Amino acid sequence: MSSLTHLQRVRRLYKTVLRLHRGLPLEIQSLGNNYVRDEFKRHKTCNSAEANVFLNEWANYAISLAKQLGLQGPKTSETLGKNLNSEDIEKLRDEQVYQLYELLMAATGKPDEKSKNS
């Protein structure tokens, strides 16, 4: 069996994440799928070091989501989501913190401050 090319690994991971999202509640599926598409598009031209970090993080996400969805049977499912500790948050760039905030607002259905003041 030949090993997969980088592009094949990226495509397989992308499709896996989208397939896993089918197990999410409908109101979160669309949000998650759009986010995945945007992130994978944004990283198309990143360097190899960034690509390795990107792929590892998305692979960890896929594994975590599979466990949370209980794909090995309904009794194995966990609560959806994962809390970030302060150490993880400190590692985020400002742009990532803002993206996280936007995801929170979209997922909870709460308007952000900008739309409240408009």
Legacy VTK file of the C-alpha trace (Angstrom):
# vtk DataFile Version 3.0
C-alpha trace
ASCII
DATASET POLYDATA
POINTS 118 float
0.000 0.000 0.000
1.466 3.368 -0.982
1.396 6.198 1.510
-0.943 9.096 0.913
0.257 12.365 -0.560
-0.109 15.546 1.483
-3.078 16.628 -0.623
-4.790 13.250 -0.165
-4.325 13.451 3.631
-5.772 16.974 3.680
-8.794 15.939 1.607
-9.403 12.839 3.717
-9.287 14.863 6.948
-11.552 17.556 5.474
-14.146 14.986 4.381
-13.901 13.164 7.716
-14.633 16.340 9.664
-17.599 17.184 7.432
-18.934 13.634 7.854
-18.586 13.894 11.630
-20.520 17.155 11.567
-23.550 15.202 10.323
-23.875 13.938 13.896
-24.151 17.461 15.311
-27.462 19.198 16.016
-28.742 20.819 12.799
-28.316 24.383 14.058
-24.608 23.738 14.690
-23.889 21.686 11.547
-24.040 24.617 9.149
-21.934 26.814 11.399
-19.324 24.073 11.805
-19.220 23.216 8.113
-18.779 26.846 7.105
-15.988 27.259 9.630
-14.198 24.117 8.397
-14.446 25.238 4.759
-13.096 28.703 5.597
-10.214 27.352 7.684
-9.122 24.818 5.089
-9.287 27.466 2.341
-7.303 29.922 4.487
-4.521 27.403 4.984
-4.142 26.281 1.354
-0.923 28.240 0.918
0.623 27.923 4.380
4.169 26.668 4.834
4.885 23.044 5.763
5.427 23.757 9.480
2.068 25.549 9.708
0.445 22.777 7.667
1.644 20.129 10.126
0.264 22.053 13.103
-2.991 22.706 11.225
-3.472 19.052 10.277
-2.606 17.800 13.763
-5.099 20.164 15.386
-7.882 19.197 12.975
-7.085 15.499 13.424
-7.330 15.971 17.214
-10.640 17.779 16.694
-11.958 14.893 14.576
-10.923 12.329 17.197
-12.460 14.384 19.997
-15.697 14.917 18.071
-15.946 11.213 17.223
-15.659 10.395 20.934
-18.205 13.066 21.854
-20.687 11.809 19.272
-20.290 8.241 20.515
-19.613 6.718 17.128
-18.750 3.440 18.816
-22.263 3.214 20.213
-24.792 5.460 21.958
-23.551 4.601 25.458
-20.066 5.943 24.672
-21.101 9.489 23.761
-19.905 12.451 25.812
-21.157 15.999 26.176
-20.517 18.028 23.024
-17.854 20.693 23.241
-14.668 21.235 25.140
-13.648 23.954 27.554
-10.437 25.803 26.844
-8.095 26.410 29.717
-6.420 29.784 30.184
-3.103 28.403 28.893
-4.734 27.415 25.584
-6.435 30.810 25.277
-3.149 32.634 25.879
-1.641 30.815 22.883
-4.310 32.174 20.520
-3.667 35.137 18.249
-6.079 38.093 18.490
-7.722 37.008 15.229
-8.338 33.528 16.658
-9.838 34.930 19.869
-12.205 37.026 17.768
-13.152 33.980 15.652
-13.825 32.030 18.827
-16.028 34.843 20.099
-17.950 34.947 16.804
-18.472 31.185 16.982
-19.766 31.510 20.530
-22.242 34.196 19.490
-23.407 32.175 16.485
-23.691 28.943 18.461
-25.610 30.489 21.348
-27.790 32.675 19.135
-26.779 35.788 21.062
-26.176 38.941 19.021
-22.757 40.481 19.328
-22.246 44.001 20.659
-21.891 45.508 17.168
-25.336 44.367 16.043
-26.892 45.412 19.358
-25.631 48.968 18.936
-26.583 49.278 15.270
LINES 1 119
118 0 1 2 3 4 5 6 7 8 9 10 11 12 13 14 15 16 17 18 19 20 21 22 23 24 25 26 27 28 29 30 31 32 33 34 35 36 37 38 39 40 41 42 43 44 45 46 47 48 49 50 51 52 53 54 55 56 57 58 59 60 61 62 63 64 65 66 67 68 69 70 71 72 73 74 75 76 77 78 79 80 81 82 83 84 85 86 87 88 89 90 91 92 93 94 95 96 97 98 99 100 101 102 103 104 105 106 107 108 109 110 111 112 113 114 115 116 117
